[in-house]
Amino acid sequence: MGGKDSIGRGKGRRYWCNLARFTVLVAVIGALLGTVAFGVRLARARAMALVHPGRSQPAHTPADRGMEQWEEVRFDTPDDLQLAGWFVPPDPQSDGAILIFVHGLGGNREEFLDEAAMLAGHGYGALLFDLRNHGQSEGTITTLGYTEVDDVRGAVAYLLTRPEVNPKCIGLVGSSMGGAVAIRAATRIPEIRAVVAQSAFSSLEENVQQGTRSLTGLPLPLAPLVIWFGEREAGIQLRQVRPIDDVGRIAPRAIMFIHGEQDPVVDVSNSLQLYEAAREPKALLLIPNAAHGGLMDADPQEYARRVVGFLDVYLRTDT
């Protein structure tokens, strides 16, 4: 009897031990599946935030920055979207040089009012506009620099209809996503004579990877999911947005890179890579105490000196 009892108790212990192991295994698998499901939801939410950014509206106009001559304008893109903007004519006593300003993700045309006002003081005109799916412009999808090149095409086509504008003196200024748009647009639009790219990323895919890690603390394998969901929603290959592959083709036209050394959104290494890949003529301005935005505010005098000096050399007609 004692032997049978021992055998029974042994089987019972093994049963409960195996049951405990099974329970732990189920719990671990459940936790892993839950983590994966959470990661997938997070990746999709991140992708939707990129291609459907919240719209912001301009709260100020050029008049609020001392630009007395300006007008509300609208123009069409090659793919039949209407974009809203402000046109500030060049100084009639100048050579008709003008700059197209391209804002960042979730921004609007107000983003560059201070820079436009500063440059207006040096005779430059300005076209500040809302990108597709931003501000008061049409569109329902943002492609982070891919189809936005057509927005710049529409802006250039509009400027070519304005008698105040010298068609040989059209430049681009862009920030963040707008900086990437400016680089990609300049390689495809021959009328662009000079580019100022601020806080621009070198590759969308690589920066999504960095952002996934820094913003969520989750592993890099989630980044391809963000791109995948974004591509399905936008209907284009977002991974093709690689300014690093375009920037070398801007020459012999000039490009200037500006970046804050404390930028937590797009690391300063992006502009360093872009500068290295660009061909002459090129310039680089790193601002030590600046983050992602407000680059001119960090050092107004140095910013104005460097940017105006660059544009006077490479955009004016007498060069």
C-alpha positions as CSV (number, residue, x, y, z in Angstrom):
1,M,0.0,0.0,0.0
2,G,2.8,2.4,0.9
3,G,4.4,1.9,-2.5
4,K,1.2,2.6,-4.3
5,D,0.6,5.8,-2.2
6,S,4.2,7.0,-3.0
7,I,3.6,6.4,-6.7
8,G,0.3,8.2,-6.6
9,R,1.8,11.2,-4.7
10,G,4.6,11.3,-7.3
11,K,2.2,11.4,-10.2
12,G,0.2,14.1,-8.4
13,R,3.3,16.3,-7.9
14,R,4.3,15.9,-11.5
15,Y,0.7,16.8,-12.6
16,W,0.7,19.9,-10.6
17,C,4.2,20.8,-11.6
18,N,3.4,20.4,-15.3
19,L,0.2,22.3,-14.8
20,A,2.1,25.2,-13.2
21,R,4.6,25.2,-16.1
22,F,1.8,25.2,-18.6
23,T,0.1,28.0,-16.8
24,V,3.3,30.1,-16.8
25,L,3.9,29.3,-20.5
26,V,0.3,30.4,-21.3
27,A,0.8,33.6,-19.3
28,V,4.1,34.3,-21.0
29,I,2.6,33.7,-24.5
30,G,-0.4,35.9,-23.6
31,A,1.9,38.7,-22.4
32,L,4.0,38.5,-25.6
33,L,0.9,38.5,-27.8
34,G,-0.5,41.4,-25.9
35,T,2.8,43.3,-26.3
36,V,2.8,42.5,-30.1
37,A,-0.8,43.7,-30.4
38,F,0.0,46.8,-28.5
39,G,3.0,47.5,-30.7
40,V,1.0,47.0,-33.9
41,R,-1.7,49.4,-32.6
42,L,1.0,51.9,-31.6
43,A,2.7,51.6,-35.0
44,R,-0.6,52.1,-36.8
45,A,-1.4,55.1,-34.7
46,R,2.0,56.6,-35.3
47,A,1.6,56.1,-39.0
48,M,-1.9,57.7,-39.0
49,A,-0.5,60.7,-37.1
50,L,2.2,61.2,-39.8
51,V,-0.1,61.0,-42.9
52,H,-3.1,62.7,-41.1
53,P,-1.5,65.4,-39.0
54,G,-3.8,67.7,-37.1
55,R,-4.5,70.9,-39.0
56,S,-3.4,74.2,-37.6
57,Q,-4.5,77.6,-38.9
58,P,-2.5,80.8,-39.2
59,A,-3.2,83.2,-36.4
60,H,-1.2,86.1,-37.9
61,T,-0.7,87.7,-41.3
62,P,2.2,89.4,-43.0
63,A,0.8,92.7,-41.8
64,D,1.5,91.6,-38.3
65,R,5.2,91.4,-39.1
66,G,5.4,94.8,-40.8
67,M,4.9,93.6,-44.4
68,E,2.4,96.1,-45.7
69,Q,2.1,94.9,-49.3
70,W,0.7,91.4,-49.4
71,E,-2.4,89.5,-50.6
72,E,-4.2,86.2,-50.1
73,V,-3.7,83.9,-53.1
74,R,-4.7,80.5,-54.2
75,F,-3.1,78.3,-56.8
76,D,-3.4,74.8,-58.2
77,T,-1.1,71.8,-58.1
78,P,-0.5,69.5,-61.1
79,D,-2.7,66.9,-59.4
80,D,-5.6,69.4,-59.1
81,L,-5.5,70.5,-55.5
82,Q,-6.0,74.1,-54.6
83,L,-3.5,75.5,-52.1
84,A,-3.9,78.7,-50.0
85,G,-1.1,81.2,-49.5
86,W,0.2,84.7,-49.0
87,F,2.1,86.6,-51.7
88,V,4.4,89.3,-50.7
89,P,5.9,91.1,-53.8
90,P,9.6,91.8,-54.0
91,D,10.7,95.4,-53.5
92,P,9.9,97.1,-56.8
93,Q,13.3,98.8,-56.6
94,S,15.1,95.4,-56.4
95,D,15.7,92.6,-58.9
96,G,12.5,90.7,-58.4
97,A,14.1,87.9,-56.3
98,I,11.5,85.9,-54.3
99,L,11.5,82.9,-51.9
100,I,8.9,80.1,-51.6
101,F,8.6,79.0,-47.9
102,V,7.7,75.4,-47.1
103,H,6.6,74.7,-43.6
104,G,6.9,71.5,-41.6
105,L,4.6,68.6,-40.6
106,G,1.4,69.9,-38.9
107,G,2.4,73.5,-39.5
108,N,1.1,76.2,-41.8
109,R,2.2,79.3,-43.8
110,E,2.6,81.4,-40.6
111,E,5.7,79.3,-39.6
112,F,8.0,81.4,-41.7
113,L,6.5,84.9,-41.2
114,D,9.5,86.2,-39.2
115,E,12.0,84.9,-41.7
116,A,10.0,86.4,-44.6
117,A,9.8,89.7,-42.8
118,M,13.5,89.8,-42.2
119,L,14.2,89.0,-45.9
120,A,11.6,91.5,-47.1
121,G,13.8,94.1,-45.4
122,H,16.5,93.1,-47.8
123,G,14.2,93.4,-50.9
124,Y,13.1,89.8,-51.2
125,G,9.6,88.8,-52.0
126,A,7.8,85.8,-50.4
127,L,5.3,83.1,-51.2
128,L,4.2,81.5,-48.0
129,F,1.6,78.7,-48.5
130,D,-0.1,75.8,-46.7
131,L,1.0,72.4,-48.0
132,R,-1.7,69.9,-49.0
133,N,-3.7,68.6,-46.1
134,H,-2.5,71.5,-44.0
135,G,-4.0,74.9,-43.0
136,Q,-6.5,76.1,-45.5
137,S,-5.3,74.0,-48.4
138,E,-7.1,71.1,-50.0
139,G,-6.0,67.5,-49.6
140,T,-6.6,64.7,-47.2
141,I,-3.2,62.9,-47.2
142,T,0.3,64.0,-46.2
143,T,3.1,62.1,-47.9
144,L,6.0,63.5,-45.9
145,G,7.8,65.0,-48.9
146,Y,6.8,62.8,-51.8
147,T,3.7,64.3,-53.5
148,E,4.4,67.7,-51.8
149,V,6.9,68.3,-54.5
150,D,3.9,69.0,-56.7
151,D,2.9,71.7,-54.2
152,V,6.1,73.5,-54.9
153,R,5.6,72.9,-58.7
154,G,2.2,74.7,-58.3
155,A,3.9,77.5,-56.3
156,V,6.5,78.0,-59.0
157,A,3.9,78.0,-61.8
158,Y,2.0,80.6,-59.9
159,L,5.0,82.9,-59.4
160,L,5.8,82.7,-63.1
161,T,2.4,84.4,-63.7
162,R,3.4,87.4,-61.5
163,P,5.0,90.3,-63.4
164,E,6.7,91.4,-60.1
165,V,8.8,88.2,-60.0
166,N,12.0,87.7,-61.8
167,P,11.7,84.1,-63.1
168,K,15.5,83.7,-62.8
169,C,15.5,84.5,-59.1
170,I,13.2,82.0,-57.4
171,G,14.5,80.3,-54.2
172,L,13.2,77.8,-51.7
173,V,13.3,77.8,-47.9
174,G,12.0,74.8,-46.1
175,S,12.0,73.5,-42.5
176,S,11.9,69.9,-41.2
177,M,9.6,68.0,-43.6
178,G,9.5,71.3,-45.6
179,G,13.3,71.1,-45.8
180,A,13.1,67.6,-47.3
181,V,10.5,68.8,-49.7
182,A,12.7,71.7,-50.8
183,I,15.6,69.4,-51.5
184,R,13.5,66.9,-53.5
185,A,11.7,69.8,-55.3
186,A,15.0,71.5,-56.3
187,T,16.2,68.4,-58.1
188,R,13.0,68.2,-60.1
189,I,12.2,71.9,-60.8
190,P,14.8,73.7,-62.8
191,E,13.5,77.1,-62.0
192,I,14.6,76.8,-58.4
193,R,18.0,78.6,-58.2
194,A,18.9,78.3,-54.5
195,V,17.7,76.3,-51.5
196,V,17.9,76.9,-47.7
197,A,17.0,73.6,-45.9
198,Q,16.5,73.9,-42.2
199,S,16.3,70.9,-39.8
200,A,15.8,68.6,-42.8
201,F,16.0,64.8,-42.5
202,S,18.3,62.8,-44.7
203,S,16.0,59.7,-45.0
204,L,12.4,59.3,-43.9
205,E,12.7,55.7,-43.0
206,E,15.8,56.1,-40.9
207,N,14.2,59.0,-39.0
208,V,11.0,57.0,-38.3
209,Q,13.3,54.3,-36.8
210,Q,15.0,56.9,-34.6
211,G,11.6,58.4,-33.7
212,T,10.1,55.1,-32.8
213,R,12.9,54.3,-30.4
214,S,13.1,57.8,-28.8
215,L,9.4,58.5,-28.6
216,T,8.1,55.1,-27.5
217,G,11.1,53.3,-26.1
218,L,10.0,50.3,-28.1
219,P,12.3,48.2,-30.3
220,L,13.2,49.2,-33.9
221,P,11.3,46.4,-35.5
222,L,8.2,48.6,-35.0
223,A,9.6,51.2,-37.4
224,P,9.0,49.1,-40.6
225,L,5.4,48.7,-39.4
226,V,5.0,52.4,-39.1
227,I,6.2,52.8,-42.7
228,W,4.1,49.9,-43.9
229,F,0.9,51.3,-42.4
230,G,1.8,54.8,-43.7
231,E,2.4,53.5,-47.2
232,R,-0.9,51.6,-47.2
233,E,-2.8,54.7,-46.1
234,A,-1.0,57.2,-48.4
235,G,-0.9,54.8,-51.4
236,I,2.8,55.6,-52.2
237,Q,6.2,54.3,-51.3
238,L,7.2,56.6,-48.4
239,R,10.5,54.9,-48.1
240,Q,11.4,56.6,-51.4
241,V,11.5,59.9,-49.5
242,R,15.3,60.1,-49.3
243,P,16.7,63.6,-49.7
244,I,20.2,62.1,-49.2
245,D,19.8,60.5,-52.6
246,D,18.6,63.8,-54.2
247,V,20.8,66.5,-52.7
248,G,23.9,65.8,-54.9
249,R,21.9,66.6,-58.0
250,I,21.1,70.2,-57.0
251,A,24.5,71.6,-58.1
252,P,25.5,73.8,-59.8
253,R,22.7,75.6,-58.0
254,A,23.5,76.4,-54.3
255,I,22.1,74.9,-51.1
256,M,22.5,76.0,-47.5
257,F,21.8,73.7,-44.5
258,I,20.8,75.1,-41.1
259,H,20.3,72.9,-38.0
260,G,20.0,73.3,-34.3
261,E,22.6,71.3,-32.4
262,Q,20.1,70.5,-29.7
263,D,17.4,69.2,-32.1
264,P,15.5,66.4,-30.3
265,V,13.3,65.6,-33.3
266,V,15.6,65.4,-36.3
267,D,19.2,64.9,-35.1
268,V,21.8,67.3,-36.3
269,S,23.6,64.4,-38.0
270,N,21.0,64.6,-40.7
271,S,22.2,68.0,-42.0
272,L,25.8,66.9,-41.6
273,Q,25.1,63.9,-43.8
274,L,23.2,66.0,-46.4
275,Y,26.0,68.6,-46.4
276,E,28.6,65.9,-47.0
277,A,26.5,64.5,-49.9
278,A,25.8,67.8,-51.5
279,R,28.1,69.3,-54.1
280,E,29.4,72.8,-54.3
281,P,28.3,75.5,-54.0
282,K,27.0,74.7,-50.5
283,A,27.0,76.2,-47.0
284,L,26.3,74.9,-43.4
285,L,25.2,76.8,-40.3
286,L,24.9,74.9,-37.1
287,I,23.3,76.8,-34.2
288,P,24.6,75.6,-30.8
289,N,21.6,76.5,-28.5
290,A,18.8,75.8,-31.0
291,A,16.4,72.9,-31.0
292,H,14.0,71.9,-33.8
293,G,12.3,75.2,-34.4
294,G,13.0,78.8,-33.8
295,L,16.4,78.7,-35.5
296,M,16.4,82.4,-36.3
297,D,15.2,83.3,-32.8
298,A,18.2,81.6,-31.3
299,D,20.7,84.0,-32.9
300,P,18.8,86.6,-35.1
301,Q,21.9,88.6,-36.2
302,E,24.0,85.6,-37.2
303,Y,21.1,83.9,-38.9
304,A,20.3,87.1,-40.9
305,R,24.0,87.7,-41.8
306,R,24.5,84.1,-43.0
307,V,21.2,83.6,-44.8
308,V,21.1,87.0,-46.5
309,G,24.8,86.7,-47.5
310,F,24.1,83.3,-49.0
311,L,21.0,84.4,-51.0
312,D,22.6,87.7,-52.1
313,V,25.4,85.7,-53.7
314,Y,23.5,82.8,-55.2
315,L,20.0,84.1,-55.9
316,R,20.5,87.7,-57.1
317,T,20.7,88.4,-60.8
318,D,24.0,90.1,-60.8
319,T,26.0,86.9,-59.9
